[in-house]
C-alpha cells in the first residue's frame, strides 16, 4: 500500500537508510537478550518490544526473518567491565543456591513477562553456556590473528593492533580512540593489559569464582562481549542484516562486538545497527537508587508508590508504541492514563469492526471522500512504519480508521457507501495492524457468553421497567471496566474509555 521503501536508522552511519537485506526475502536479526540474574525491568521491555515490532512488521511485509535473541547466563560482570563478580554468580552466593537455579528462575520470569506483553518468541534463543566451545575457538583464532593476547590466564583483545590493521574502534559510538586512552590513563596500573582499553574475551577465574570451565589458558569463563559475537555469527553468518539492543549497549558492548566480528571474519559483521532509547519517570532517568524503577508486575497491580492505579499489559504496550523507539519515553500517571483511554478507544473499534459485515444497498451512493480518507489512512500507516518504525504516526492513522468503524457501528454510515473493496480494506487492515503489526490484544475481563447473558437480562429488566435491576447490571459492567451502550438499533457493551 506504500510506494516508499522501508527505511531504518542505522546507528553506524547516523542516518536513515533504505533497508536492503543481504539475501532477500530472508532477514537475519540478532538482539541482545537479558542477563538472567534478576527480574526483567521496564527498560528491558521497551527494547524487546521495539524489536518485536520490527520482527512483526518485517514478517507482515513479506520477509522471512530469523530472529535470534540470546540469554546471557555467564560472563556479565557487575559494572559491565572486565573486573569484579559475575552477576549471576554473585546472586547465587547471596541466595546460597546453584547459579543455574538463578538462571532458570529469571529466564522463566523473562519468558512470563514477554508473553504477558504479547512479545513473539524469537526463532532461536541460544545461551552463552551452550556455546563455550565456539567461544574458546574464537579466542584461539583471535590470538592466531595477532589481535588478542594471553596474560595471567586471561585473554584480551588488542585494540591498538586492531586499529593498526586499518579498522576504527569507536566508529559505532563515535568515540575517538585517543580520547578514550586519555580518559583511562589512570588505569595503567592494571598490568595484565597492554592497554587499559583492551577488553577481556576470556577471563581467568579465581578459586572462589563459581562459574568456570577448563580452557587452553587455565580455568576461566568467557567475556560478555564475545558471547554475542559467537552466537550471532553461528546462526546468522559472518555478516547479517540487523543487530539490535538498548542504547546503553552501544558502548562498549556493541563496539566490542564489531571489533571481534571483524577480527574473526575480515568483514563488518552487521549491516544495520539499531538502538532503542531509554525510559524516564516524570523527567528523571529510571533507576533503582532513585526509587523510580518499575517492575512489570508493579504496573499491573498498581503497587508501586509512584502509581495512582494499576495499568494492564496492553495499556503499557500501547503506551510504549505511542512513542517512536529512538525517542526518550517518559513514564507518568497522566501519560499512562491517556494511553489507557487511547487503547480502550482502539480496542472498541477493533471489536466492533470485526463483527461488521458488508451490506449491499442499491440506493446508497459511494462516498468518494470517505473512501479516499480510509485508503489514505491505510497508506499512511505503511508510510509511518516504513519511516524507521514510526509507531506514533502509525497509531494516529489507526485512530482515523476507528472513526469509520464507529460510524458503521452506530449506523451513521452504510457499508455500501464505502463500496465492498474499501469496506474490506478497512476491516482487514485495521485488524491486521492492531493484532499482527502492533501486537495488541483485547483484554477481556469476562467471557462473551457471560456478557451476552447479562445483556439479555438487561433487556428483560428494562422492558419490565425493573430499573433497580437495570442499575445493578450497569454496575456489574462498570466493575468490569465496561459500559452498556443503549442505542436505538441495538443494545451492546463496550470498554469504558
C-alpha positions as CSV (number, residue, x, y, z in Angstrom):
1,X,0.0,0.0,0.0
2,X,3.0,2.3,0.2
3,X,5.4,3.3,-2.6
4,X,8.0,4.3,0.0
5,X,10.7,1.7,0.8
6,X,11.4,0.7,4.4
7,X,14.0,3.0,6.0
8,X,15.7,2.2,9.3
9,X,18.0,4.4,11.3
10,X,21.5,2.9,11.2
11,X,23.4,3.9,14.3
12,X,26.6,3.1,12.5
13,X,26.1,5.7,9.8
14,X,23.9,8.1,11.9
15,X,21.2,8.3,9.3
16,X,18.1,6.6,8.0
17,X,18.9,4.2,5.2
18,X,16.8,2.1,2.8
19,X,16.7,-1.4,4.2
20,X,18.2,-3.8,1.7
21,X,18.8,-7.3,3.2
22,X,21.7,-9.4,2.1
23,X,19.6,-12.3,0.8
24,X,16.0,-11.2,0.3
25,X,13.4,-12.3,1.2
26,X,15.5,-13.7,4.1
27,X,16.5,-11.4,7.0
28,X,18.9,-12.2,9.9
29,X,18.3,-10.2,13.1
30,X,20.1,-10.5,16.4
31,X,19.0,-8.8,19.6
32,X,21.0,-8.8,22.8
33,X,18.8,-10.7,25.3
34,X,18.7,-10.4,29.1
35,X,21.4,-11.3,31.7
36,X,19.2,-13.5,33.8
37,X,20.2,-12.6,37.4
38,X,17.2,-10.5,38.3
39,X,13.6,-9.7,37.3
40,X,13.3,-8.1,33.9
41,X,12.6,-4.3,34.2
42,X,10.6,-1.9,32.0
43,X,13.7,-0.6,30.3
44,X,14.4,-4.1,29.0
45,X,10.8,-4.5,28.0
46,X,10.9,-1.4,25.8
47,X,14.0,-2.7,24.0
48,X,12.4,-6.1,23.4
49,X,9.1,-4.5,22.4
50,X,10.9,-2.4,19.8
51,X,12.4,-5.4,18.1
52,X,9.3,-7.5,18.5
53,X,7.5,-4.7,16.5
54,X,10.3,-4.8,13.8
55,X,10.1,-8.6,13.7
56,X,6.3,-8.4,13.2
57,X,6.5,-5.7,10.6
58,X,9.2,-7.3,8.5
59,X,7.1,-10.5,8.6
60,X,4.0,-8.6,7.7
61,X,5.5,-7.1,4.6
62,X,6.8,-10.4,3.3
63,X,10.3,-11.0,4.7
64,X,11.2,-14.4,6.2
65,X,13.0,-13.4,9.4
66,X,15.4,-15.5,11.5
67,X,15.2,-13.6,14.8
68,X,18.0,-14.6,17.3
69,X,17.8,-13.3,20.9
70,X,20.2,-14.7,23.4
71,X,20.2,-15.5,27.1
72,X,23.3,-14.3,28.9
73,X,23.8,-16.9,31.7
74,X,27.5,-16.3,32.4
75,X,30.3,-13.7,31.9
76,X,28.4,-10.5,32.5
77,X,30.3,-8.9,35.4
78,X,28.9,-6.4,37.9
79,X,29.6,-2.9,36.5
80,X,29.7,-4.3,32.9
81,X,33.5,-4.3,32.9
82,X,36.3,-6.8,33.0
83,X,36.8,-6.9,36.7
84,X,34.5,-8.0,39.6
85,X,32.0,-10.7,40.2
86,X,29.8,-12.4,37.7
87,X,26.2,-11.0,38.1
88,X,24.7,-14.5,38.2
89,X,27.4,-16.0,40.4
90,X,27.1,-13.1,42.9
91,X,23.3,-13.7,43.2
92,X,23.9,-17.4,43.6
93,X,26.3,-16.8,46.5
94,X,23.9,-14.3,48.2
95,X,21.0,-16.8,48.0
96,X,23.2,-19.9,48.6
97,X,21.9,-21.7,45.5
98,X,23.4,-23.1,42.3
99,X,24.0,-20.4,39.6
100,X,21.8,-22.4,37.2
101,X,18.9,-22.1,39.6
102,X,19.2,-18.3,39.4
103,X,19.4,-18.6,35.6
104,X,16.3,-20.8,35.4
105,X,14.3,-18.7,37.8
106,X,14.9,-15.4,35.9
107,X,14.7,-17.0,32.5
108,X,11.3,-18.2,33.4
109,X,10.4,-14.7,34.7
110,X,11.6,-13.2,31.4
111,X,9.5,-15.5,29.4
112,X,6.4,-14.9,31.5
113,X,6.9,-11.1,31.2
114,X,7.4,-11.2,27.4
115,X,4.3,-13.5,27.0
116,X,2.3,-11.1,29.1
117,X,3.2,-8.2,26.8
118,X,2.4,-10.4,23.8
119,X,6.0,-10.4,22.5
120,X,6.6,-13.2,20.0
121,X,9.3,-15.7,20.9
122,X,12.5,-15.5,18.8
123,X,13.3,-18.1,16.1
124,X,16.4,-19.2,18.2
125,X,17.2,-18.4,21.8
126,X,20.8,-19.5,22.4
127,X,22.6,-19.4,25.8
128,X,26.2,-18.3,26.5
129,X,26.9,-21.5,28.4
130,X,25.7,-23.6,25.5
131,X,28.3,-22.0,23.2
132,X,31.5,-22.3,25.2
133,X,33.3,-24.4,22.5
134,X,32.6,-21.7,19.9
135,X,33.9,-19.0,22.2
136,X,37.1,-20.9,23.0
137,X,37.7,-21.5,19.3
138,X,37.1,-17.8,18.6
139,X,39.7,-16.8,21.3
140,X,42.2,-19.1,19.7
141,X,41.6,-17.6,16.3
142,X,41.9,-14.1,17.5
143,X,45.2,-15.0,19.2
144,X,46.4,-16.6,16.0
145,X,45.5,-13.5,14.0
146,X,47.6,-11.4,16.4
147,X,44.5,-9.5,17.7
148,X,44.5,-11.0,21.2
149,X,47.0,-12.0,23.8
150,X,47.1,-14.1,26.9
151,X,48.1,-12.6,30.2
152,X,48.0,-14.5,33.6
153,X,45.3,-16.9,32.3
154,X,43.1,-14.2,30.8
155,X,42.9,-13.3,27.1
156,X,42.4,-9.7,26.0
157,X,41.5,-8.2,22.6
158,X,44.3,-5.8,21.4
159,X,42.6,-2.6,20.3
160,X,45.8,-0.9,19.1
161,X,46.7,-3.8,16.9
162,X,43.1,-3.8,15.6
163,X,43.2,-0.2,14.6
164,X,46.7,-0.6,13.1
165,X,45.1,-3.1,10.7
166,X,43.0,-0.2,9.2
167,X,40.0,-0.5,11.5
168,X,38.3,2.0,13.7
169,X,37.4,1.0,17.2
170,X,34.8,3.6,18.3
171,X,33.1,4.1,15.0
172,X,29.7,2.9,16.2
173,X,29.6,5.1,19.4
174,X,31.5,8.0,17.9
175,X,34.2,7.7,20.5
176,X,37.7,8.7,19.4
177,X,40.5,6.2,20.5
178,X,42.9,8.9,21.6
179,X,40.2,10.5,23.8
180,X,39.4,7.1,25.3
181,X,43.0,6.5,26.0
182,X,43.3,9.8,27.8
183,X,40.2,9.0,29.9
184,X,41.7,5.7,31.1
185,X,45.4,6.6,31.7
186,X,44.9,6.2,35.5
187,X,44.1,2.5,34.9
188,X,47.6,1.8,33.5
189,X,48.4,0.1,36.8
190,X,46.4,-2.9,35.6
191,X,49.5,-4.6,34.3
192,X,47.6,-7.6,32.8
193,X,46.5,-5.5,29.9
194,X,48.9,-4.0,27.3
195,X,46.4,-1.1,27.1
196,X,43.7,-0.1,29.5
197,X,41.1,-0.1,26.7
198,X,41.8,-3.8,25.8
199,X,38.8,-5.9,26.8
200,X,38.6,-9.5,28.1
201,X,37.5,-12.2,25.7
202,X,38.4,-14.9,28.3
203,X,38.9,-14.3,32.0
204,X,41.0,-16.3,34.4
205,X,38.8,-17.4,37.3
206,X,39.9,-17.0,40.9
207,X,39.3,-20.1,43.1
208,X,36.1,-18.6,44.7
209,X,34.6,-17.8,41.3
210,X,31.7,-20.3,41.0
211,X,31.2,-20.5,37.2
212,X,34.4,-21.6,35.5
213,X,35.5,-24.0,32.8
214,X,38.7,-25.6,31.5
215,X,40.4,-23.8,28.6
216,X,43.9,-23.7,27.0
217,X,44.6,-20.8,29.3
218,X,43.5,-22.4,32.5
219,X,40.2,-22.4,34.3
220,X,38.1,-19.4,33.4
221,X,35.0,-18.1,31.8
222,X,34.1,-16.2,28.6
223,X,34.0,-12.5,28.1
224,X,30.5,-10.9,27.9
225,X,31.2,-9.3,24.5
226,X,32.5,-12.4,22.9
227,X,29.4,-14.4,23.7
228,X,27.1,-12.3,21.4
229,X,29.6,-12.4,18.5
230,X,29.8,-16.2,18.6
231,X,26.1,-16.8,18.9
232,X,25.1,-14.2,16.3
233,X,27.5,-15.4,13.7
234,X,26.8,-19.1,14.3
235,X,23.1,-18.7,13.5
236,X,23.2,-15.7,11.1
237,X,26.5,-16.0,9.3
238,X,29.7,-13.9,9.4
239,X,27.7,-10.9,8.2
240,X,24.0,-10.4,8.8
241,X,21.3,-7.7,8.4
242,X,20.2,-6.2,11.8
243,X,21.7,-6.1,15.3
244,X,19.5,-4.5,17.9
245,X,19.7,-3.6,21.6
246,X,19.3,-0.8,24.1
247,X,21.2,2.5,23.7
248,X,23.2,1.6,26.8
249,X,24.8,-1.3,24.9
250,X,26.2,0.8,22.1
251,X,29.5,1.3,24.1
252,X,31.3,-0.8,24.9
253,X,29.3,-3.9,24.2
254,X,28.4,-3.4,20.6
255,X,31.6,-1.6,19.8
256,X,33.5,-4.7,21.0
257,X,31.2,-7.0,19.0
258,X,32.2,-5.1,15.8
259,X,35.9,-5.4,16.6
260,X,35.7,-9.1,17.4
261,X,33.5,-10.0,14.5
262,X,35.7,-8.1,12.1
263,X,38.8,-9.7,13.6
264,X,37.4,-13.2,13.2
265,X,36.0,-12.9,9.7
266,X,37.6,-9.9,8.0
267,X,34.2,-8.3,7.3
268,X,32.0,-5.9,9.3
269,X,29.5,-8.3,11.0
270,X,26.4,-6.2,10.8
271,X,24.7,-4.0,8.1
272,X,22.2,-2.1,10.3
273,X,22.8,-1.3,13.9
274,X,19.6,-0.2,15.7
275,X,19.2,1.0,19.3
276,X,16.1,1.9,21.4
277,X,16.2,4.8,23.7
278,X,15.7,4.9,27.5
279,X,12.8,5.3,29.8
280,X,12.5,8.2,32.2
281,X,10.0,8.8,35.0
282,X,8.5,12.2,35.4
283,X,11.5,13.6,33.5
284,X,14.1,11.7,35.6
285,X,16.2,8.8,34.5
286,X,14.7,5.5,35.7
287,X,17.0,3.9,38.4
288,X,16.7,1.7,41.5
289,X,18.7,4.2,43.6
290,X,16.1,7.0,42.9
291,X,13.2,4.6,43.8
292,X,11.5,5.3,40.4
293,X,12.3,2.0,38.7
294,X,9.3,-0.2,37.8
295,X,8.9,-3.9,37.5
296,X,6.1,-5.0,35.2
297,X,4.0,-6.6,38.0
298,X,4.1,-3.3,39.9
299,X,2.4,-1.7,37.0
300,X,-0.2,-4.5,36.6
301,X,-1.1,-4.3,40.4
302,X,-0.6,-0.6,40.9
303,X,1.6,-1.5,43.9
304,X,4.4,1.0,43.2
305,X,4.3,4.1,45.4
306,X,4.6,6.4,42.4
307,X,1.4,4.9,40.7
308,X,-2.1,6.2,41.2
309,X,-3.7,3.0,39.9
310,X,-3.0,-0.3,38.1
311,X,-2.4,-0.5,34.3
312,X,-2.9,-3.5,32.1
313,X,-0.2,-5.1,30.0
314,X,-1.8,-3.9,26.7
315,X,-2.2,-0.4,28.1
316,X,1.6,-0.4,28.8
317,X,2.4,-1.9,25.4
318,X,0.2,0.7,23.7
319,X,1.9,3.5,25.8
320,X,5.3,2.4,24.6
321,X,4.2,2.2,21.0
322,X,2.9,5.8,21.1
323,X,6.5,6.9,21.1
324,X,9.0,6.3,18.3
325,X,11.6,3.9,19.6
326,X,14.6,6.3,19.3
327,X,12.9,8.9,21.4
328,X,13.1,9.1,25.2
329,X,9.9,7.8,26.7
330,X,8.7,9.4,29.9
331,X,6.5,7.4,32.4
332,X,3.9,9.3,34.4
333,X,0.5,8.6,35.8
334,X,-1.1,11.2,33.4
335,X,0.7,9.7,30.3
336,X,-0.4,6.1,31.3
337,X,-4.0,7.2,31.9
338,X,-4.1,8.9,28.5
339,X,-2.7,5.7,27.0
340,X,-5.3,3.6,28.7
341,X,-8.0,5.8,27.2
342,X,-6.4,5.6,23.8
343,X,-6.0,1.8,24.0
344,X,-9.7,1.4,25.0
345,X,-10.8,3.5,22.1
346,X,-8.8,1.4,19.7
347,X,-9.9,-1.9,21.1
348,X,-13.6,-0.8,21.0
349,X,-13.1,0.0,17.3
350,X,-11.3,-3.3,16.8
351,X,-14.1,-5.3,18.5
352,X,-17.0,-3.7,16.5
353,X,-15.2,-3.8,13.2
354,X,-14.5,-7.5,13.4
355,X,-18.3,-8.0,13.7
356,X,-19.3,-5.7,10.8
357,X,-20.5,-7.3,7.6
358,X,-20.8,-5.7,4.2
359,X,-24.4,-5.0,3.2
360,X,-25.3,-4.4,-0.5
361,X,-27.7,-1.5,-0.8
362,X,-28.6,-0.3,-4.3
363,X,-29.9,3.1,-3.3
364,X,-26.7,4.1,-1.4
365,X,-24.2,6.2,-3.4
366,X,-20.4,5.8,-2.9
367,X,-19.0,8.5,-0.6
368,X,-15.8,9.2,-2.5
369,X,-14.4,11.5,0.2
370,X,-14.7,8.9,3.0
371,X,-13.5,6.1,0.7
372,X,-10.3,8.2,-0.2
373,X,-9.7,9.0,3.5
374,X,-9.8,5.4,4.5
375,X,-7.4,4.4,1.7
376,X,-5.1,7.3,2.7
377,X,-5.0,6.2,6.3
378,X,-4.1,2.7,5.4
379,X,-1.3,4.0,3.1
380,X,-0.3,6.4,5.9
381,X,0.1,3.5,8.3
382,X,2.6,1.8,6.0
383,X,4.4,5.1,5.3
384,X,4.8,5.7,9.0
385,X,6.1,2.2,9.7
386,X,8.4,2.5,6.6
387,X,9.8,5.7,8.2
388,X,12.0,3.9,10.8
389,X,9.1,2.2,12.6
390,X,7.3,5.4,13.5
391,X,4.6,3.7,15.5
392,X,3.4,7.1,16.9
393,X,2.3,8.3,13.5
394,X,1.0,4.8,12.5
395,X,-1.3,4.8,15.6
396,X,-2.6,8.2,14.6
397,X,-3.7,6.6,11.3
398,X,-5.5,3.9,13.2
399,X,-7.4,6.4,15.2
400,X,-8.7,7.9,12.0
401,X,-9.9,4.4,10.9
402,X,-11.6,3.9,14.3
403,X,-13.8,6.9,13.4
404,X,-15.2,5.0,10.4
405,X,-15.6,1.8,12.5
406,X,-17.7,3.7,14.9
407,X,-19.8,5.4,12.2
408,X,-20.6,1.9,10.7
409,X,-21.4,0.6,14.2
410,X,-23.7,3.5,15.1
411,X,-25.5,3.3,11.7
412,X,-24.2,6.8,10.8
413,X,-22.5,5.3,7.7
414,X,-23.7,2.5,5.5
415,X,-21.0,0.0,4.4
416,X,-22.4,0.3,0.8
417,X,-21.3,3.9,0.9
418,X,-17.7,2.8,1.0
419,X,-18.0,0.1,-1.6
420,X,-17.1,-3.5,-0.9
421,X,-13.4,-3.1,-1.7
422,X,-12.8,-0.2,0.7
423,X,-15.0,-1.7,3.4
424,X,-13.0,-4.9,3.3
425,X,-9.8,-2.9,3.2
426,X,-10.8,-1.0,6.3
427,X,-11.8,-4.2,8.2
428,X,-8.9,-6.4,7.1
429,X,-6.1,-3.8,7.5
430,X,-7.3,-2.5,10.8
431,X,-7.4,-6.0,12.4
432,X,-4.0,-6.8,10.9
433,X,-2.4,-3.6,12.1
434,X,-3.9,-4.0,15.6
435,X,-3.1,-7.7,16.1
436,X,-0.2,-8.7,13.8
437,X,1.9,-5.5,13.4
438,X,1.4,-3.7,16.7
439,X,0.8,-6.9,18.7
440,X,-2.1,-5.5,20.6
441,X,-4.8,-7.8,22.1
442,X,-8.2,-7.5,23.5
443,X,-8.1,-7.9,27.3
444,X,-11.3,-9.4,28.3
445,X,-12.4,-9.4,31.9
446,X,-15.4,-11.7,31.3
447,X,-16.4,-14.2,28.6
448,X,-18.7,-13.4,25.7
449,X,-21.3,-15.9,26.9
450,X,-21.5,-14.2,30.4
451,X,-21.7,-10.7,28.9
452,X,-24.3,-11.8,26.4
453,X,-26.4,-13.4,29.1
454,X,-26.1,-10.2,31.3
455,X,-27.2,-8.1,28.3
456,X,-30.2,-10.4,27.8
457,X,-31.2,-9.8,31.4
458,X,-30.7,-6.1,31.0
459,X,-33.1,-6.0,28.0
460,X,-35.7,-8.0,30.0
461,X,-35.5,-5.9,33.1
462,X,-35.6,-2.7,31.0
463,X,-38.7,-3.9,29.2
464,X,-40.3,-4.8,32.5
465,X,-39.3,-1.4,33.9
466,X,-37.4,-3.0,36.8
467,X,-34.9,-0.2,37.0
468,X,-33.1,-1.3,40.2
469,X,-32.1,-4.5,38.5
470,X,-31.1,-2.5,35.3
471,X,-28.8,-0.4,37.5
472,X,-27.3,-3.5,39.1
473,X,-26.4,-4.8,35.7
474,X,-24.9,-1.5,34.7
475,X,-22.8,-1.5,37.9
476,X,-21.7,-5.1,37.1
477,X,-20.4,-3.9,33.7
478,X,-18.8,-0.9,35.3
479,X,-16.9,-3.0,37.8
480,X,-15.5,-5.0,34.8
481,X,-14.3,-1.8,33.2
482,X,-17.2,-1.9,30.7
483,X,-20.2,0.2,29.8
484,X,-23.6,-0.7,28.3
485,X,-24.4,1.1,25.0
486,X,-28.1,1.5,24.9
487,X,-28.8,2.6,21.3
488,X,-31.9,2.9,19.2
489,X,-31.0,0.0,16.9
490,X,-29.2,-2.3,19.4
491,X,-28.0,-2.8,23.0
492,X,-24.3,-3.7,23.3
493,X,-21.4,-3.3,25.6
494,X,-18.0,-1.6,25.1
495,X,-14.8,-1.0,27.0
496,X,-15.1,2.1,29.2
497,X,-12.9,4.8,27.8
